[in-house]
Amino acid sequence: MTTIYDFSLTDAQGNDVSLSEYKGKVLLIVNTATKCGFTPQYEKLEEMYRDMRAEGFEIIDIPCNQFKNQAPGSDEEITQFCRMNFGTEFPQFKKSDVNGENELPLYTWLKSQKGFEGFDKENSLSPKLERMLDKADPNWRSKSDIKWNFTKFLIDRNGNVIARFEPTKDMGKVAELVKKALEAK
């Protein structure tokens, strides 16, 4: 049976990194973008990372340019942008596809573990995203594809996908679930 630890990623410097290096840690895997309405989530992500890293929390940041070209620039430029604007210290990986024929095998697996369950109705951007996606594909709600930048997958210490958060999910609620995952040793 495939687990998260069977996958490798290429980091922003071009090095292969086996996710088995993260065994025993709680992971939050995020597809990010630097020119998106959700880009300010980097601030909350970095805050979570600084607050919980010592407890065994890691963020896997995978920039993705598939959604309205909102992650322009090279891997180095993206890393510099994130460090200068949000002080990010968590690992950033090579810009990659999360949907389609060139999607990372990791994302194929993640989506098979936790499908799309809807946008957070309390977020004011949800209706806008829904209208845009309705125009592109009337069946988008029934597909497990990543819908937009800053979709997150929470992985427990045993490598199980325990939650999927759409970008509209309140970051405070994401942090609460990360804390619970860290406490469940």
Disulfide bonds with the S-S distance in Angstrom:
none
